[in-house]
Amino acid sequence: MPRYQLSNIRKTTDNFGRQVIAFDWKRTQEGSGYPSVSGKSKEGPLTIMSSPSMRGDSGTIAFQSFG
């Protein structure tokens, strides 16, 4: 299973002007499988559905709320 180190979480605007939550990532362990993200708010657990493309050894990924 691959492992990632996440850092620099922030609220920002994407190329289309939409509010997104972004963070930087770095692969710390190779492996097969797909990354998943979970979260929690003061109301409880969040469901985050995504198929992030995490190619290479590091990068930035952004998530948008559709709720």
N, C-alpha and C positions, 0 to 999 in steps of 0.2 A: 504494500500500500504506500503510495507517495505521501510525503509530509511537506508542509509549507510553513514558513514563518511569515506572519502578517504584521504590517506596521503602517503608520501614518494614516489612520482612518480619518476620513473627513467628509463633510457635506459640500458638494460642489455642483457645478452646472456642466452638462454634457454638450456635445457639439450641436445639439438641437435646442438648447436652452432649457432642458428639463432638469429638475433637481434630482441628484443621484447621491448615493453614498459610495465613496471610492476608498480603496486601500491598496497599498503596495504589497507585493508578495515575492517570496524567494523560495525556490524548491530546496529543501534541506535533506530530502531522502528520495531516491528514485523508487519507482514501483509502478505496477499496473493498476488501473482503476480510474475513477473519475472523482474530482473534488466535489465536496458538498459544503454548504454554508448553513449554519443555524443561528438564530438570534433570540433575544429575549427583551421585552419592553416591560414597563411597569404594569402593563395589563396581562403579561404572561408571555409564553413562547410565541415566536413568529414563524410563519411558514415562508421560506424563501425558496423559490423554484428557479433554477438557472442551469444553464449548460455552459459554464465559463470556458473559454478557450485559453488554457494556460500552457501555451507552447513556449519553449525556451526555458531558461533557468530563473528568470525574474520578470516582473512587469507590474502593471496597474490594472485593476479590474473595478468596474462600477456596477452597482445594482440600482434599479429604479423601482419605486413602489407603484403598483397598479391598483392598490386598495383604496 
